[in-house]
């Protein structure tokens, strides 16, 4: 079993591990002792690995060990206090680090599990913060254009490069920029783009090849089902609250707020109070523990709930 772990870790350290193998690596952490695990990680740095900088090796070791500790000692309280950690990153070339990382490759995929967030620096020095349950791929095309495909939610601070366009593709719309800061939320039927600074244009097949210009402080909402687009003034503090660890919402259904809670804390919530699901609410939970969030909602709606590890039932 240890030999299999060493093989998987070597592939991980060499930048050649795929998502299925990475999951196997993470799962195997549960079945070995801490001492054997750590020694296997150290041993796998020996031999004929592709050379890499020592600081990058150390970053990888520390990142995976944080994953080890999180998996080894996880409990309900860990879900409530989860921080910005543990992205699964698959590259086409060099090794990268997990968590807050600089990615020196020109093409890669980052997948963030529920209950985690991650900060990434792209090869063009653009900064991306990925929210939980999100996936991002980055590449450059033959023209040198910077192309990002996103599922979930991300905040972009795009490095200025007048010669090479930066595009974010979500479903059938595109956000095109040269240097700006904006948030994209694409968890559900609506794709929401909130512009903090600079200027972006929206286009793509979903908008019948029309282009719409957004200005700072605006929010665009595109409905995937009917192809409609609306642009209005945005509350940037609410749209980017997740960057501070907040759950911020404005005129959201309770069922949507529950989905936000699931992603934020990495839990599964079964809601048996169907009559409450469509009730709309506005508010913010400012980096609070999950237990406090559930207690607040329970007081407001008079429901009860029970917790079984990372599964919660509301009734």
Buried (B, 14 or more C-beta within 10 A) or exposed (E): EBEEBBBBBBBBBBBBBEEEBBEBBBEBBEEBEEEEBBBBBEEBBEEEEEEBEEEBBEBBBEBBBBBBEBBEEBEBEBBBEBEBBBBBBBBEBBBBBBBBBBBBBBBBBBBBBBBBBBBBBBBBEBBBBBBBBBBBBBBBEEEEBBBBBBBBBBBBBBBEBEEBBBBBBBBEBBBBBBBBBBBBBBBEEBBBBBBBBBBBEBBBEBBEEEEBEBEBEBBBBBEBEEEEBEBEEBBBEBBBBBBEBBBBBEEBBBBBBBBBBBBBBBBEBEBEBEEBEEBEBEBBBEEBBBEEBBEEBEEEBEBEBEBEEBEBBBE
